[in-house]
Amino acid sequence: MRSMLLTVALVATALTGVYANDFENALNILVSNNLESKAAIKRGVSEVETMRAENVLPGPEAEFSRVWGTNAEAGNKLGVSVSQGFDWPGLYAARKRAADTAESALEFLRASSMLDTRRDARVLLIDYIHNQQLICHQSRYAARLDSMESYYKRAAEEGLETRIDYNKTVIERIGVHRELHQLERDRDALLVRLQAFNGGAPIDEVVRLAGDEYPAIDKGKLAGTLSLIEERDPGYAAARLQTEVARQNLKVAKMSGLPGFSVGYEHESEGGERFNGFSVGISLPSWSRKHASKAAVVDAELALLDAEIMLRQRKADFEEDLVQLDYYEQSLAEYAPIVSDMAPLELLRKALVARQITLLNYMNEYNYFVQANREYLDLMYEYQLAAARLSYYE
């Protein structure tokens, strides 16, 4: 009975939420130590710097030549030249605009990566809290069966109960303890995942702050999540900017098909005479530039489609979670008076003591209420997961 009361108390706390600050602190620790989000940001910086690295003049070229005459009268000829090549002038400005836009998109991608990390950390903490509640629930049930087994063992030895009833309690106790041990193994696996998410750093403080009670849920705030997507979602903003980057890259690809130039200084020496002058060269684009332009066109179209797909998928996911949130809330309201009512369990206990029901009947009936209690915990877990996904912009 105490198990049932404890569960109702835990769920009530989850709905009123006095532990939000501790939960947020645990969340902040995980996010700050997570390595995947840091790596994603570094990759974005690398891509932008690669674009900027392409927007520089090639190194100057220096040449030295010496040719020998066929006879002594002709003499030898010595030449030195230094030249600098450059692309079509407007190409550098186009590349710079593309890199600047990509850098702006990177800022939004950083914010999006941080929100993704917070959502994943929030879900992981909720997984841990759910496991803790299940262990607490199962531990109390196991303790009750331990007590019953001890009683029936003594009673069977004194001839007050049958050996069959004692064996039934042993079998039931073994099954309950097996499930408890599985939950404990699940907890160990969750702790490993938490430490990996925490960048390998110790998670003692995270676990202490997370505790075994869910954070508060402001459903009114969650209901407005859909209206925030276009104006607050950094992933969508980044996708829109990536579309602009693709357009800028298309301009770069087209301008890359224009000729390049080179200007150089030349010095030659022949037969005691010295010559100074300059050279001008032109480089004609290859036919492969045509395919690069076509690829850039396709990239621009894909970037636009990706942005719209991302927006529609985000809206669909949030709409689904809002519907599920209502369903879970209604189901929890239906379950609450049942799992909080201890009268049926007390009647079962009295009936067993008075020998009005058999031990097997008692266990079957008691397990029915235990299972309802477990389903209640699982419903609250699903409710919290949906709320966590809807709290994406928190």
C-alpha positions as a Markdown table, in Angstrom:
| # | Residue | x | y | z |
|---|---|---|---|---|
| 1 | Met | 0.0 | 0.0 | 0.0 |
| 2 | Arg | 2.8 | 2.4 | 0.8 |
| 3 | Ser | 4.1 | 1.7 | -2.7 |
| 4 | Met | 0.8 | 3.0 | -4.2 |
| 5 | Leu | 0.9 | 6.1 | -2.0 |
| 6 | Leu | 4.5 | 6.8 | -2.9 |
| 7 | Thr | 3.7 | 6.6 | -6.6 |
| 8 | Val | 0.8 | 9.0 | -6.4 |
| 9 | Ala | 3.0 | 11.4 | -4.4 |
| 10 | Leu | 5.7 | 11.2 | -7.0 |
| 11 | Val | 3.3 | 11.9 | -9.8 |
| 12 | Ala | 1.6 | 14.7 | -8.0 |
| 13 | Thr | 5.1 | 16.3 | -7.5 |
| 14 | Ala | 5.7 | 15.9 | -11.3 |
| 15 | Leu | 2.6 | 17.8 | -12.1 |
| 16 | Thr | 3.2 | 20.6 | -9.6 |
| 17 | Gly | 7.0 | 20.7 | -10.1 |
| 18 | Val | 8.9 | 22.0 | -7.1 |
| 19 | Tyr | 12.2 | 20.5 | -8.4 |
| 20 | Ala | 12.5 | 22.3 | -11.7 |
| 21 | Asn | 15.5 | 24.3 | -10.7 |
| 22 | Asp | 17.5 | 21.2 | -9.7 |
| 23 | Phe | 16.5 | 19.5 | -13.0 |
| 24 | Glu | 17.5 | 22.5 | -15.0 |
| 25 | Asn | 20.9 | 22.6 | -13.2 |
| 26 | Ala | 21.5 | 18.9 | -14.1 |
| 27 | Leu | 20.4 | 19.7 | -17.6 |
| 28 | Asn | 22.9 | 22.6 | -17.9 |
| 29 | Ile | 25.8 | 20.4 | -16.7 |
| 30 | Leu | 25.1 | 17.8 | -19.3 |
| 31 | Val | 24.8 | 20.4 | -22.1 |
| 32 | Ser | 28.0 | 22.2 | -21.2 |
| 33 | Asn | 30.0 | 19.0 | -21.1 |
| 34 | Asn | 28.6 | 17.3 | -24.2 |
| 35 | Leu | 31.2 | 16.7 | -26.9 |
| 36 | Glu | 29.0 | 16.0 | -29.8 |
| 37 | Ser | 27.6 | 19.6 | -29.9 |
| 38 | Lys | 31.1 | 21.0 | -29.6 |
| 39 | Ala | 32.3 | 18.8 | -32.5 |
| 40 | Ala | 29.3 | 19.9 | -34.7 |
| 41 | Ile | 30.2 | 23.5 | -34.1 |
| 42 | Lys | 33.9 | 22.9 | -35.0 |
| 43 | Arg | 32.8 | 21.2 | -38.2 |
| 44 | Gly | 30.8 | 24.2 | -39.2 |
| 45 | Val | 33.7 | 26.6 | -38.5 |
| 46 | Ser | 35.9 | 24.4 | -40.6 |
| 47 | Glu | 33.5 | 24.5 | -43.5 |
| 48 | Val | 33.4 | 28.3 | -43.4 |
| 49 | Glu | 37.1 | 28.7 | -43.1 |
| 50 | Thr | 37.5 | 26.3 | -46.1 |
| 51 | Met | 35.3 | 28.7 | -48.2 |
| 52 | Arg | 37.4 | 31.7 | -47.1 |
| 53 | Ala | 40.6 | 29.8 | -47.9 |
| 54 | Glu | 39.4 | 29.5 | -51.5 |
| 55 | Asn | 38.9 | 33.2 | -51.8 |
| 56 | Val | 42.6 | 34.2 | -52.0 |
| 57 | Leu | 45.0 | 35.0 | -54.8 |
| 58 | Pro | 47.2 | 32.1 | -55.8 |
| 59 | Gly | 50.8 | 32.4 | -55.0 |
| 60 | Pro | 53.0 | 34.3 | -57.4 |
| 61 | Glu | 55.0 | 32.3 | -59.9 |
| 62 | Ala | 58.8 | 32.8 | -60.5 |
| 63 | Glu | 60.6 | 31.3 | -63.5 |
| 64 | Phe | 64.2 | 31.1 | -64.4 |
| 65 | Ser | 65.5 | 30.0 | -67.9 |
| 66 | Arg | 68.9 | 29.6 | -69.4 |
| 67 | Val | 69.4 | 28.5 | -73.0 |
| 68 | Trp | 72.7 | 27.9 | -74.8 |
| 69 | Gly | 73.5 | 29.1 | -78.3 |
| 70 | Thr | 74.6 | 26.7 | -81.0 |
| 71 | Asn | 77.9 | 28.5 | -81.3 |
| 72 | Ala | 80.1 | 30.9 | -79.4 |
| 73 | Glu | 79.0 | 33.8 | -81.5 |
| 74 | Ala | 75.3 | 33.3 | -80.6 |
| 75 | Gly | 76.1 | 33.3 | -76.9 |
| 76 | Asn | 73.8 | 32.2 | -74.1 |
| 77 | Lys | 70.4 | 33.6 | -73.1 |
| 78 | Leu | 69.3 | 34.1 | -69.5 |
| 79 | Gly | 65.7 | 34.9 | -68.5 |
| 80 | Val | 63.9 | 35.6 | -65.2 |
| 81 | Ser | 60.2 | 36.3 | -64.8 |
| 82 | Val | 57.7 | 36.8 | -61.9 |
| 83 | Ser | 54.0 | 36.7 | -62.6 |
| 84 | Gln | 50.7 | 36.9 | -60.6 |
| 85 | Gly | 47.5 | 35.2 | -61.7 |
| 86 | Phe | 44.0 | 36.1 | -60.6 |
| 87 | Asp | 40.5 | 35.1 | -61.3 |
| 88 | Trp | 37.8 | 37.3 | -62.8 |
| 89 | Pro | 37.7 | 40.3 | -60.4 |
| 90 | Gly | 34.0 | 39.9 | -59.5 |
| 91 | Leu | 34.5 | 36.3 | -58.4 |
| 92 | Tyr | 36.3 | 37.3 | -55.2 |
| 93 | Ala | 33.4 | 39.5 | -54.1 |
| 94 | Ala | 30.9 | 36.6 | -54.9 |
| 95 | Arg | 33.0 | 34.1 | -52.9 |
| 96 | Lys | 33.1 | 36.6 | -49.9 |
| 97 | Arg | 29.4 | 37.0 | -49.9 |
| 98 | Ala | 28.9 | 33.3 | -49.9 |
| 99 | Ala | 31.3 | 32.8 | -47.0 |
| 100 | Asp | 29.7 | 35.6 | -45.0 |
| 101 | Thr | 26.3 | 34.1 | -45.5 |
| 102 | Ala | 27.6 | 30.7 | -44.5 |
| 103 | Glu | 29.1 | 32.2 | -41.4 |
| 104 | Ser | 25.7 | 33.7 | -40.5 |
| 105 | Ala | 24.1 | 30.4 | -41.0 |
| 106 | Leu | 26.7 | 28.8 | -38.8 |
| 107 | Glu | 25.5 | 31.0 | -35.9 |
| 108 | Phe | 22.0 | 29.6 | -36.2 |
| 109 | Leu | 23.4 | 26.1 | -36.6 |
| 110 | Arg | 25.2 | 26.6 | -33.3 |
| 111 | Ala | 22.0 | 27.6 | -31.6 |
| 112 | Ser | 20.1 | 24.7 | -33.2 |
| 113 | Ser | 22.8 | 22.2 | -32.1 |
| 114 | Met | 22.5 | 23.6 | -28.6 |
| 115 | Leu | 18.7 | 23.1 | -28.6 |
| 116 | Asp | 19.1 | 19.6 | -30.0 |
| 117 | Thr | 21.6 | 18.8 | -27.2 |
| 118 | Arg | 19.3 | 20.2 | -24.5 |
| 119 | Arg | 16.3 | 18.2 | -25.8 |
| 120 | Asp | 18.4 | 15.0 | -25.9 |
| 121 | Ala | 19.8 | 15.7 | -22.4 |
| 122 | Arg | 16.2 | 16.4 | -21.1 |
| 123 | Val | 15.0 | 13.1 | -22.5 |
| 124 | Leu | 17.9 | 11.2 | -21.1 |
| 125 | Leu | 17.3 | 12.6 | -17.6 |
| 126 | Ile | 13.6 | 11.7 | -17.9 |
| 127 | Asp | 14.6 | 8.2 | -18.8 |
| 128 | Tyr | 16.7 | 8.1 | -15.6 |
| 129 | Ile | 13.9 | 9.5 | -13.4 |
| 130 | His | 11.4 | 7.0 | -14.8 |
| 131 | Asn | 13.8 | 4.1 | -14.1 |
| 132 | Gln | 14.3 | 5.4 | -10.5 |
| 133 | Gln | 10.6 | 5.5 | -9.9 |
| 134 | Leu | 10.2 | 2.0 | -11.2 |
| 135 | Ile | 13.0 | 0.7 | -9.0 |
| 136 | Cys | 11.4 | 2.4 | -6.0 |
| 137 | His | 8.0 | 0.9 | -6.9 |
| 138 | Gln | 9.4 | -2.6 | -7.5 |
| 139 | Ser | 11.6 | -2.5 | -4.4 |
| 140 | Arg | 8.6 | -1.9 | -2.1 |
| 141 | Tyr | 6.7 | -4.7 | -3.8 |
| 142 | Ala | 9.7 | -7.0 | -3.5 |
| 143 | Ala | 10.0 | -6.1 | 0.2 |
| 144 | Arg | 6.3 | -7.0 | 0.8 |
| 145 | Leu | 6.8 | -10.4 | -0.8 |
| 146 | Asp | 10.0 | -11.0 | 1.2 |
| 147 | Ser | 7.9 | -10.4 | 4.4 |
| 148 | Met | 5.1 | -12.7 | 3.1 |
| 149 | Glu | 7.6 | -15.4 | 2.3 |
| 150 | Ser | 9.1 | -15.3 | 5.8 |
| 151 | Tyr | 5.6 | -15.5 | 7.3 |
| 152 | Tyr | 4.5 | -18.5 | 5.1 |
| 153 | Lys | 7.8 | -20.3 | 5.8 |
| 154 | Arg | 7.2 | -20.1 | 9.5 |
| 155 | Ala | 3.5 | -20.9 | 9.2 |
| 156 | Ala | 4.2 | -23.9 | 7.0 |
| 157 | Glu | 6.8 | -25.2 | 9.5 |
| 158 | Glu | 4.2 | -24.8 | 12.3 |
| 159 | Gly | 1.5 | -26.5 | 10.2 |
| 160 | Leu | -0.6 | -23.3 | 10.0 |
| 161 | Glu | -0.2 | -22.9 | 6.2 |
| 162 | Thr | 0.4 | -25.4 | 3.5 |
| 163 | Arg | 3.8 | -26.0 | 1.8 |
| 164 | Ile | 2.1 | -25.3 | -1.5 |
| 165 | Asp | 1.2 | -21.7 | -0.4 |
| 166 | Tyr | 4.7 | -21.2 | 0.8 |
| 167 | Asn | 6.2 | -22.3 | -2.5 |
| 168 | Lys | 3.8 | -20.0 | -4.3 |
| 169 | Thr | 5.2 | -17.0 | -2.3 |
| 170 | Val | 8.7 | -18.1 | -3.2 |
| 171 | Ile | 7.9 | -18.3 | -6.9 |
| 172 | Glu | 6.2 | -14.9 | -6.8 |
| 173 | Arg | 9.1 | -13.4 | -4.9 |
| 174 | Ile | 11.7 | -14.7 | -7.4 |
| 175 | Gly | 9.8 | -13.2 | -10.3 |
| 176 | Val | 9.5 | -9.8 | -8.6 |
| 177 | His | 13.2 | -9.8 | -7.7 |
| 178 | Arg | 14.2 | -10.7 | -11.2 |
| 179 | Glu | 12.3 | -7.8 | -12.6 |
| 180 | Leu | 13.9 | -5.6 | -9.9 |
| 181 | His | 17.4 | -6.8 | -10.9 |
| 182 | Gln | 16.6 | -6.0 | -14.5 |
| 183 | Leu | 15.5 | -2.5 | -13.6 |
| 184 | Glu | 18.8 | -2.1 | -11.7 |
| 185 | Arg | 20.7 | -3.2 | -14.8 |
| 186 | Asp | 18.8 | -0.7 | -16.8 |
| 187 | Arg | 19.8 | 1.9 | -14.3 |
| 188 | Asp | 23.5 | 1.0 | -14.7 |
| 189 | Ala | 23.1 | 1.2 | -18.5 |
| 190 | Leu | 21.5 | 4.7 | -18.2 |
| 191 | Leu | 24.4 | 5.8 | -15.9 |
| 192 | Val | 26.8 | 4.8 | -18.6 |
| 193 | Arg | 24.8 | 6.7 | -21.2 |
| 194 | Leu | 24.7 | 9.8 | -19.0 |
| 195 | Gln | 28.4 | 9.8 | -18.4 |
| 196 | Ala | 29.1 | 9.4 | -22.2 |
| 197 | Phe | 26.7 | 12.3 | -22.8 |
| 198 | Asn | 28.5 | 14.3 | -20.1 |
| 199 | Gly | 31.7 | 14.0 | -22.1 |
| 200 | Gly | 33.1 | 11.3 | -19.9 |
| 201 | Ala | 33.1 | 13.5 | -16.8 |
| 202 | Pro | 31.7 | 12.2 | -13.4 |
| 203 | Ile | 27.9 | 12.4 | -13.2 |
| 204 | Asp | 27.5 | 12.2 | -9.4 |
| 205 | Glu | 26.2 | 15.8 | -9.3 |
| 206 | Val | 24.0 | 15.3 | -12.3 |
| 207 | Val | 22.3 | 12.2 | -10.7 |
| 208 | Arg | 21.9 | 14.0 | -7.4 |
| 209 | Leu | 20.2 | 17.0 | -9.0 |
| 210 | Ala | 18.0 | 14.9 | -11.2 |
| 211 | Gly | 16.7 | 12.9 | -8.3 |
| 212 | Asp | 13.6 | 10.8 | -8.9 |
| 213 | Glu | 11.0 | 13.4 | -9.5 |
| 214 | Tyr | 10.0 | 15.0 | -12.8 |
| 215 | Pro | 10.3 | 18.8 | -13.5 |
| 216 | Ala | 7.2 | 21.0 | -13.7 |
| 217 | Ile | 5.2 | 21.2 | -16.9 |
| 218 | Asp | 3.6 | 24.5 | -18.0 |
| 219 | Lys | 1.1 | 23.1 | -20.5 |
| 220 | Gly | -0.1 | 26.6 | -21.5 |
| 221 | Lys | 3.4 | 27.5 | -22.6 |
| 222 | Leu | 3.8 | 24.2 | -24.5 |
| 223 | Ala | 0.5 | 24.8 | -26.4 |
| 224 | Gly | 2.1 | 27.9 | -28.0 |
| 225 | Thr | 5.1 | 26.0 | -29.4 |
| 226 | Leu | 3.7 | 25.7 | -32.9 |
| 227 | Ser | 3.5 | 29.4 | -33.3 |
| 228 | Leu | 7.2 | 29.8 | -32.4 |
| 229 | Ile | 8.7 | 27.6 | -35.1 |
| 230 | Glu | 9.1 | 30.1 | -38.0 |
| 231 | Glu | 10.2 | 33.0 | -35.8 |
| 232 | Arg | 12.3 | 31.2 | -33.2 |
| 233 | Asp | 13.6 | 27.9 | -34.7 |
| 234 | Pro | 17.3 | 28.4 | -35.4 |
| 235 | Gly | 17.4 | 25.3 | -37.5 |
| 236 | Tyr | 14.9 | 26.7 | -39.9 |
| 237 | Ala | 16.7 | 30.1 | -40.0 |
| 238 | Ala | 19.9 | 28.2 | -40.8 |
| 239 | Ala | 18.2 | 26.3 | -43.5 |
| 240 | Arg | 16.9 | 29.5 | -45.1 |
| 241 | Leu | 20.4 | 31.0 | -45.0 |
| 242 | Gln | 21.8 | 27.8 | -46.5 |
| 243 | Thr | 19.4 | 28.4 | -49.4 |
| 244 | Glu | 21.0 | 31.9 | -49.8 |
| 245 | Val | 24.5 | 30.3 | -49.6 |
| 246 | Ala | 23.5 | 27.9 | -52.4 |
| 247 | Arg | 22.4 | 30.9 | -54.5 |
| 248 | Gln | 25.7 | 32.7 | -53.8 |
| 249 | Asn | 27.6 | 29.5 | -54.8 |
| 250 | Leu | 25.6 | 29.4 | -58.0 |
| 251 | Lys | 26.9 | 32.9 | -58.8 |
| 252 | Val | 30.4 | 31.8 | -58.0 |
| 253 | Ala | 30.1 | 28.7 | -60.2 |
| 254 | Lys | 28.9 | 30.9 | -63.1 |
| 255 | Met | 31.6 | 33.5 | -62.7 |
| 256 | Ser | 34.2 | 30.7 | -62.4 |
| 257 | Gly | 33.4 | 30.2 | -66.1 |
| 258 | Leu | 34.9 | 33.6 | -67.0 |
| 259 | Pro | 38.5 | 33.9 | -68.0 |
| 260 | Gly | 41.3 | 34.4 | -65.5 |
| 261 | Phe | 44.3 | 36.6 | -66.0 |
| 262 | Ser | 48.0 | 36.9 | -65.1 |
| 263 | Val | 50.4 | 39.8 | -65.2 |
| 264 | Gly | 54.1 | 39.4 | -64.9 |
| 265 | Tyr | 57.5 | 41.2 | -65.0 |
| 266 | Glu | 60.2 | 39.7 | -67.3 |
| 267 | His | 63.9 | 40.2 | -67.5 |
| 268 | Glu | 66.2 | 38.7 | -70.2 |
| 269 | Ser | 69.9 | 38.9 | -70.8 |
| 270 | Glu | 71.5 | 38.0 | -74.2 |
| 271 | Gly | 74.9 | 38.8 | -75.6 |
| 272 | Gly | 75.6 | 41.4 | -73.0 |
| 273 | Glu | 72.3 | 43.1 | -73.7 |
| 274 | Arg | 69.5 | 43.3 | -71.1 |
| 275 | Phe | 65.8 | 43.4 | -71.7 |
| 276 | Asn | 63.0 | 44.3 | -69.3 |
| 277 | Gly | 59.3 | 44.1 | -69.9 |
| 278 | Phe | 56.0 | 42.6 | -68.8 |
| 279 | Ser | 53.7 | 39.8 | -69.8 |
| 280 | Val | 49.9 | 39.4 | -69.8 |
| 281 | Gly | 48.2 | 36.1 | -70.0 |
| 282 | Ile | 44.6 | 34.8 | -70.1 |
| 283 | Ser | 43.3 | 31.4 | -68.9 |
| 284 | Leu | 40.2 | 30.1 | -70.6 |
| 285 | Pro | 37.7 | 28.0 | -68.6 |
| 286 | Ser | 37.4 | 24.3 | -69.2 |
| 287 | Trp | 34.1 | 22.6 | -70.2 |
| 288 | Ser | 33.9 | 21.1 | -66.8 |
| 289 | Arg | 32.7 | 24.5 | -65.4 |
| 290 | Lys | 29.4 | 23.9 | -67.1 |
| 291 | His | 28.7 | 20.8 | -65.0 |
| 292 | Ala | 29.8 | 22.8 | -61.8 |
| 293 | Ser | 27.1 | 25.4 | -62.6 |
| 294 | Lys | 24.5 | 22.7 | -63.1 |
| 295 | Ala | 25.4 | 21.2 | -59.8 |
| 296 | Ala | 25.2 | 24.6 | -58.1 |
| 297 | Val | 21.6 | 25.1 | -59.5 |
| 298 | Val | 20.6 | 21.7 | -58.1 |
| 299 | Asp | 22.2 | 22.5 | -54.7 |
| 300 | Ala | 20.2 | 25.8 | -54.5 |
| 301 | Glu | 16.9 | 24.0 | -55.3 |
| 302 | Leu | 17.7 | 21.2 | -52.7 |
| 303 | Ala | 18.6 | 23.8 | -50.0 |
| 304 | Leu | 15.2 | 25.4 | -50.5 |
| 305 | Leu | 13.4 | 22.0 | -50.4 |
| 306 | Asp | 15.3 | 21.0 | -47.3 |
| 307 | Ala | 14.3 | 24.2 | -45.5 |
| 308 | Glu | 10.6 | 23.6 | -46.2 |
| 309 | Ile | 10.8 | 19.9 | -45.4 |
| 310 | Met | 12.5 | 20.8 | -42.1 |
| 311 | Leu | 9.7 | 23.3 | -41.2 |
| 312 | Arg | 6.9 | 20.9 | -42.1 |
| 313 | Gln | 8.5 | 18.0 | -40.2 |
| 314 | Arg | 9.0 | 20.1 | -37.1 |
| 315 | Lys | 5.4 | 21.3 | -37.2 |
| 316 | Ala | 4.1 | 17.7 | -37.7 |
| 317 | Asp | 6.2 | 16.4 | -34.7 |
| 318 | Phe | 5.0 | 19.2 | -32.4 |
| 319 | Glu | 1.4 | 18.7 | -33.5 |
| 320 | Glu | 1.6 | 15.0 | -32.8 |
| 321 | Asp | 3.1 | 15.6 | -29.3 |
| 322 | Leu | 0.4 | 18.1 | -28.5 |
| 323 | Val | -2.3 | 15.5 | -29.3 |
| 324 | Gln | -0.4 | 12.9 | -27.3 |
| 325 | Leu | -0.1 | 15.2 | -24.4 |
| 326 | Asp | -3.9 | 15.6 | -24.2 |
| 327 | Tyr | -4.3 | 11.8 | -24.4 |
| 328 | Tyr | -1.8 | 11.1 | -21.6 |
| 329 | Glu | -3.3 | 13.8 | -19.4 |
| 330 | Gln | -6.8 | 12.3 | -19.8 |
| 331 | Ser | -5.5 | 8.8 | -19.1 |
| 332 | Leu | -3.6 | 10.0 | -16.0 |
| 333 | Ala | -6.8 | 11.7 | -14.7 |
| 334 | Glu | -8.7 | 8.4 | -15.1 |
| 335 | Tyr | -6.0 | 6.3 | -13.4 |
| 336 | Ala | -5.3 | 8.7 | -10.5 |
| 337 | Pro | -8.4 | 7.9 | -8.3 |
| 338 | Ile | -7.8 | 4.2 | -8.8 |
| 339 | Val | -4.2 | 4.0 | -7.9 |
| 340 | Ser | -4.6 | 6.4 | -5.0 |
| 341 | Asp | -7.5 | 4.4 | -3.5 |
| 342 | Met | -6.0 | 2.0 | -0.9 |
| 343 | Ala | -9.3 | 0.6 | 0.3 |
| 344 | Pro | -9.3 | -2.4 | -2.2 |
| 345 | Leu | -5.8 | -3.4 | -1.1 |
| 346 | Glu | -6.8 | -3.2 | 2.6 |
| 347 | Leu | -9.9 | -5.3 | 1.9 |
| 348 | Leu | -7.7 | -7.9 | 0.1 |
| 349 | Arg | -5.4 | -8.1 | 3.0 |
| 350 | Lys | -8.3 | -8.6 | 5.5 |
| 351 | Ala | -9.8 | -11.2 | 3.2 |
| 352 | Leu | -6.5 | -13.1 | 3.1 |
| 353 | Val | -6.1 | -13.0 | 6.9 |
| 354 | Ala | -9.7 | -14.2 | 7.4 |
| 355 | Arg | -9.0 | -17.0 | 4.9 |
| 356 | Gln | -11.9 | -15.8 | 2.7 |
| 357 | Ile | -9.6 | -15.9 | -0.3 |
| 358 | Thr | -6.7 | -18.1 | -1.1 |
| 359 | Leu | -3.1 | -16.9 | -1.4 |
| 360 | Leu | -3.2 | -17.4 | -5.1 |
| 361 | Asn | -6.3 | -15.3 | -5.4 |
| 362 | Tyr | -4.8 | -12.6 | -3.2 |
| 363 | Met | -1.6 | -12.4 | -5.4 |
| 364 | Asn | -3.6 | -12.3 | -8.6 |
| 365 | Glu | -5.8 | -9.5 | -7.3 |
| 366 | Tyr | -2.9 | -7.6 | -5.7 |
| 367 | Asn | -0.8 | -7.9 | -9.0 |
| 368 | Tyr | -3.8 | -6.4 | -10.8 |
| 369 | Phe | -3.4 | -3.2 | -8.8 |
| 370 | Val | 0.4 | -3.3 | -9.0 |
| 371 | Gln | 0.1 | -3.5 | -12.8 |
| 372 | Ala | -2.3 | -0.6 | -12.9 |
| 373 | Asn | 0.2 | 1.4 | -10.8 |
| 374 | Arg | 3.0 | 0.5 | -13.2 |
| 375 | Glu | 0.9 | 1.6 | -16.2 |
| 376 | Tyr | 0.3 | 4.8 | -14.4 |
| 377 | Leu | 4.0 | 5.4 | -14.0 |
| 378 | Asp | 4.6 | 4.5 | -17.7 |
| 379 | Leu | 1.8 | 7.0 | -18.8 |
| 380 | Met | 3.5 | 9.7 | -16.7 |
| 381 | Tyr | 6.8 | 8.9 | -18.4 |
| 382 | Glu | 5.3 | 9.2 | -21.9 |
| 383 | Tyr | 3.6 | 12.4 | -20.8 |
| 384 | Gln | 6.9 | 13.8 | -19.7 |
| 385 | Leu | 8.7 | 12.7 | -22.9 |
| 386 | Ala | 6.1 | 14.5 | -25.0 |
| 387 | Ala | 6.4 | 17.6 | -22.9 |
| 388 | Ala | 10.2 | 17.4 | -23.2 |
| 389 | Arg | 10.1 | 17.4 | -27.0 |
| 390 | Leu | 7.6 | 20.3 | -26.9 |
| 391 | Ser | 10.0 | 22.2 | -24.6 |
| 392 | Tyr | 12.5 | 22.4 | -27.5 |
| 393 | Tyr | 12.8 | 26.2 | -27.3 |
| 394 | Glu | 13.1 | 26.4 | -23.5 |
